[in-house]
């Protein structure tokens, strides 16, 4: 499950934590938020960022009778 947590401190500094997202997808989903809030002064990544995102697809063969 993807989750984004946004914290604003008393000085107006914003911290964004993203969970449940791997790799560059993290940056993609926060880009609009970062652009709206101002410039990024620091960025750190959790171990999850360095994991590969695996897409799982399931296909079923359907036959007509």
OpenMM code with the backbone's topology and positions (N, CA, C; nanometers):
from openmm import Vec3, app, unit

residues = "UNK UNK UNK UNK UNK UNK UNK UNK UNK UNK UNK UNK UNK UNK UNK UNK UNK UNK UNK UNK UNK UNK UNK UNK UNK UNK UNK UNK UNK UNK UNK UNK UNK UNK UNK UNK UNK UNK UNK UNK UNK UNK UNK UNK UNK UNK UNK UNK UNK UNK UNK UNK UNK UNK UNK UNK UNK UNK UNK UNK UNK UNK UNK UNK UNK".split()
positions = [
    Vec3(0.0839, -0.1176, 0.0000),
    Vec3(0.0000, 0.0000, 0.0000),
    Vec3(0.0889, 0.1246, 0.0000),
    Vec3(0.0601, 0.2174, -0.0883),
    Vec3(0.1356, 0.3421, -0.0954),
    Vec3(0.0812, 0.4400, 0.0077),
    Vec3(0.1741, 0.5101, 0.0728),
    Vec3(0.1332, 0.6069, 0.1733),
    Vec3(0.2280, 0.7264, 0.1676),
    Vec3(0.1711, 0.8471, 0.1706),
    Vec3(0.2504, 0.9695, 0.1726),
    Vec3(0.2155, 1.0448, 0.3003),
    Vec3(0.3181, 1.0764, 0.3784),
    Vec3(0.3000, 1.1521, 0.5021),
    Vec3(0.3679, 1.2875, 0.4841),
    Vec3(0.2940, 1.3948, 0.5136),
    Vec3(0.3466, 1.5303, 0.4987),
    Vec3(0.3476, 1.5963, 0.6359),
    Vec3(0.4645, 1.6467, 0.6758),
    Vec3(0.4786, 1.7152, 0.8043),
    Vec3(0.5245, 1.8583, 0.7784),
    Vec3(0.4618, 1.9529, 0.8480),
    Vec3(0.5003, 2.0934, 0.8379),
    Vec3(0.5405, 2.1392, 0.9777),
    Vec3(0.6650, 2.1893, 0.9918),
    Vec3(0.7087, 2.2343, 1.1239),
    Vec3(0.6688, 2.3804, 1.1464),
    Vec3(0.7005, 2.4340, 1.2621),
    Vec3(0.6596, 2.5706, 1.2985),
    Vec3(0.7198, 2.6774, 1.2082),
    Vec3(0.8341, 2.6468, 1.1484),
    Vec3(0.8993, 2.7425, 1.0583),
    Vec3(0.8481, 2.7321, 0.9152),
    Vec3(0.7560, 2.6394, 0.8902),
    Vec3(0.7007, 2.6218, 0.7564),
    Vec3(0.7779, 2.5238, 0.6697),
    Vec3(0.8787, 2.4592, 0.7276),
    Vec3(0.9531, 2.3576, 0.6527),
    Vec3(0.8680, 2.2324, 0.6388),
    Vec3(0.8696, 2.1746, 0.5213),
    Vec3(0.7860, 2.0587, 0.4915),
    Vec3(0.8739, 1.9358, 0.4731),
    Vec3(0.8329, 1.8259, 0.5361),
    Vec3(0.8997, 1.6974, 0.5190),
    Vec3(0.7978, 1.6003, 0.4620),
    Vec3(0.8374, 1.5308, 0.3570),
    Vec3(0.7488, 1.4340, 0.2923),
    Vec3(0.8109, 1.2959, 0.3056),
    Vec3(0.7348, 1.2023, 0.3618),
    Vec3(0.7786, 1.0632, 0.3736),
    Vec3(0.6889, 0.9788, 0.2837),
    Vec3(0.7499, 0.8932, 0.2041),
    Vec3(0.6745, 0.8058, 0.1144),
    Vec3(0.7045, 0.6617, 0.1519),
    Vec3(0.6002, 0.5819, 0.1653),
    Vec3(0.6172, 0.4401, 0.1958),
    Vec3(0.5414, 0.3566, 0.0935),
    Vec3(0.5917, 0.2377, 0.0689),
    Vec3(0.5250, 0.1456, -0.0218),
    Vec3(0.5550, 0.1711, -0.1682),
    Vec3(0.6598, 0.2504, -0.1947),
    Vec3(0.6975, 0.2834, -0.3318),
    Vec3(0.8458, 0.2547, -0.3482),
    Vec3(0.8818, 0.1926, -0.4594),
    Vec3(1.0217, 0.1577, -0.4820),
    Vec3(1.0796, 0.2356, -0.5989),
    Vec3(1.2076, 0.2670, -0.5890),
    Vec3(1.2805, 0.3283, -0.6997),
    Vec3(1.2338, 0.4678, -0.7358),
    Vec3(1.2542, 0.5021, -0.8613),
    Vec3(1.2253, 0.6357, -0.9131),
    Vec3(1.0775, 0.6733, -0.9037),
    Vec3(0.9907, 0.5770, -0.8835),
    Vec3(0.8473, 0.6046, -0.8695),
    Vec3(0.8231, 0.7016, -0.7538),
    Vec3(0.9041, 0.6933, -0.6511),
    Vec3(0.8932, 0.7820, -0.5353),
    Vec3(0.9082, 0.9282, -0.5777),
    Vec3(1.0084, 0.9559, -0.6567),
    Vec3(1.0324, 1.0929, -0.7033),
    Vec3(0.9210, 1.1378, -0.7966),
    Vec3(0.8747, 1.0479, -0.8812),
    Vec3(0.7688, 1.0820, -0.9764),
    Vec3(0.6403, 1.1236, -0.9041),
    Vec3(0.6025, 1.0493, -0.8003),
    Vec3(0.4748, 1.0800, -0.7350),
    Vec3(0.4820, 1.2016, -0.6431),
    Vec3(0.6015, 1.2440, -0.6037),
    Vec3(0.6133, 1.3625, -0.5180),
    Vec3(0.6515, 1.4884, -0.5952),
    Vec3(0.6828, 1.4754, -0.7218),
    Vec3(0.7300, 1.5893, -0.8022),
    Vec3(0.6328, 1.7076, -0.7991),
    Vec3(0.5063, 1.6842, -0.8241),
    Vec3(0.4079, 1.7924, -0.8272),
    Vec3(0.3982, 1.8607, -0.6915),
    Vec3(0.4006, 1.7811, -0.5874),
    Vec3(0.3955, 1.8353, -0.4522),
    Vec3(0.5180, 1.9228, -0.4241),
    Vec3(0.6345, 1.8756, -0.4617),
    Vec3(0.7582, 1.9520, -0.4419),
    Vec3(0.7552, 2.0833, -0.5196),
    Vec3(0.7065, 2.0798, -0.6424),
    Vec3(0.6989, 2.2012, -0.7243),
    Vec3(0.6039, 2.3034, -0.6624),
    Vec3(0.4947, 2.2561, -0.6047),
    Vec3(0.3964, 2.3461, -0.5449),
    Vec3(0.4466, 2.4077, -0.4143),
    Vec3(0.5289, 2.3331, -0.3407),
    Vec3(0.5734, 2.3798, -0.2089),
    Vec3(0.7000, 2.4643, -0.2125),
    Vec3(0.7777, 2.4546, -0.3174),
    Vec3(0.9018, 2.5314, -0.3252),
    Vec3(1.0202, 2.4423, -0.3549),
    Vec3(1.1397, 2.4938, -0.3300),
    Vec3(1.2600, 2.4180, -0.3651),
    Vec3(1.2926, 2.3109, -0.2612),
    Vec3(1.3523, 2.2036, -0.3085),
    Vec3(1.3950, 2.0942, -0.2217),
    Vec3(1.5333, 2.1299, -0.1681),
    Vec3(1.5475, 2.1318, -0.0356),
    Vec3(1.6769, 2.1660, 0.0244),
    Vec3(1.7554, 2.0429, 0.0663),
    Vec3(1.6862, 1.9321, 0.0847),
    Vec3(1.7532, 1.8085, 0.1255),
    Vec3(1.6667, 1.6914, 0.0821),
    Vec3(1.7315, 1.5839, 0.0433),
    Vec3(1.6575, 1.4644, 0.0031),
    Vec3(1.7354, 1.3433, 0.0514),
    Vec3(1.6671, 1.2534, 0.1178),
    Vec3(1.7297, 1.1273, 0.1585),
    Vec3(1.6352, 1.0147, 0.1204),
    Vec3(1.6921, 0.8983, 0.1009),
    Vec3(1.6126, 0.7851, 0.0545),
    Vec3(1.6212, 0.6705, 0.1542),
    Vec3(1.5098, 0.6043, 0.1728),
    Vec3(1.5059, 0.4838, 0.2553),
    Vec3(1.5521, 0.3666, 0.1699),
    Vec3(1.5795, 0.2551, 0.2335),
    Vec3(1.6265, 0.1356, 0.1623),
    Vec3(1.5296, 0.0954, 0.0512),
    Vec3(1.4020, 0.1189, 0.0726),
    Vec3(1.2983, 0.0843, -0.0248),
    Vec3(1.3242, 0.1493, -0.1612),
    Vec3(1.3821, 0.2693, -0.1610),
    Vec3(1.4089, 0.3407, -0.2857),
    Vec3(1.5037, 0.2617, -0.3755),
    Vec3(1.5979, 0.1921, -0.3163),
    Vec3(1.7010, 0.1221, -0.3922),
    Vec3(1.6587, -0.0181, -0.4367),
    Vec3(1.5384, -0.0596, -0.3966),
    Vec3(1.4858, -0.1883, -0.4409),
    Vec3(1.4192, -0.1710, -0.5768),
    Vec3(1.4189, -0.2776, -0.6541),
    Vec3(1.3518, -0.2729, -0.7838),
    Vec3(1.2029, -0.2923, -0.7654),
    Vec3(1.1271, -0.2187, -0.8433),
    Vec3(0.9829, -0.2352, -0.8412),
    Vec3(0.9476, -0.3518, -0.9319),
    Vec3(0.8730, -0.4452, -0.8785),
    Vec3(0.8335, -0.5626, -0.9549),
    Vec3(0.6854, -0.5506, -0.9871),
    Vec3(0.6559, -0.5536, -1.1149),
    Vec3(0.5167, -0.5516, -1.1582),
    Vec3(0.4715, -0.6943, -1.1796),
    Vec3(0.3598, -0.7259, -1.1227),
    Vec3(0.3098, -0.8623, -1.1343),
    Vec3(0.1817, -0.8592, -1.2162),
    Vec3(0.1796, -0.9384, -1.3179),
    Vec3(0.0606, -0.9455, -1.4030),
    Vec3(0.0133, -1.0891, -1.4085),
    Vec3(-0.1147, -1.1037, -1.4066),
    Vec3(-0.1733, -1.2361, -1.4150),
    Vec3(-0.2622, -1.2407, -1.5385),
    Vec3(-0.2445, -1.3428, -1.6164),
    Vec3(-0.3267, -1.3587, -1.7364),
    Vec3(-0.3963, -1.4939, -1.7297),
    Vec3(-0.5171, -1.4948, -1.7755),
    Vec3(-0.5942, -1.6177, -1.7773),
    Vec3(-0.6340, -1.6469, -1.9207),
    Vec3(-0.6227, -1.7690, -1.9581),
    Vec3(-0.6641, -1.8072, -2.0923),
    Vec3(-0.8146, -1.8333, -2.0891),
    Vec3(-0.8836, -1.7669, -2.1781),
    Vec3(-1.0283, -1.7824, -2.1861),
    Vec3(-1.0607, -1.8532, -2.3168),
    Vec3(-1.1376, -1.9583, -2.3079),
    Vec3(-1.1763, -2.0307, -2.4292),
    Vec3(-1.3271, -2.0246, -2.4453),
    Vec3(-1.3700, -2.0154, -2.5699),
    Vec3(-1.5134, -2.0147, -2.5987),
    Vec3(-1.5600, -2.1581, -2.6149),
    Vec3(-1.6739, -2.1848, -2.5629),
    Vec3(-1.7322, -2.3192, -2.5766),
    Vec3(-1.8332, -2.3234, -2.6872),
] * unit.nanometer
topology = app.Topology()
chain = topology.addChain("A")
for resn in residues:
    res = topology.addResidue(resn, chain)
    for name in ("N", "CA", "C"):
        topology.addAtom(name, app.Element.getBySymbol(name[0]), res)
